[in-house]
Amino acid sequence: QVQLVESGGGLVQAGGSLRLSCEASGSVFRILDMGWYRQAPGLQRELVATITTGGSTNYADSVKGRFTISNDNAKNTVYLQMNSLKREDTAVYYCNAHWRFGNYWGQGTQVTVSS
């Protein structure tokens, strides 16, 4: 089992920045890559960004150039630096850890961007 604990969400004005953190514990050796997904009210959960243990990254087009995902393998932690936030970035952000046979999810952290 892998446990994921997110932190760093909150309320921010449009144009502002937030940094999300997700610390993994348990059987972390299983993890192939980690990432962030988000779900806004009434919408499906969508990919935001992913990063492999080797550092390769992937971003949704809607956040390219504004968000940066990074990891600290020594701390089993992945980060999401979010800059130039827009109202449409408002959502619950979920940390994800992908392994060979499936996914683990965090409990989610709310990000609210006000105008």
Secondary structure, 3 states (H helix, E strand, C coil): CEEEEEECCEEEECCCCEEEEEEEEECHHHCCEEEEEEECCCCCCEEEEEEECCCCEEECCCCCCCEEEEEEHHHCEEEEEECCCCHHHCEEEEEEEEECCEEEECCCEEEEEEC
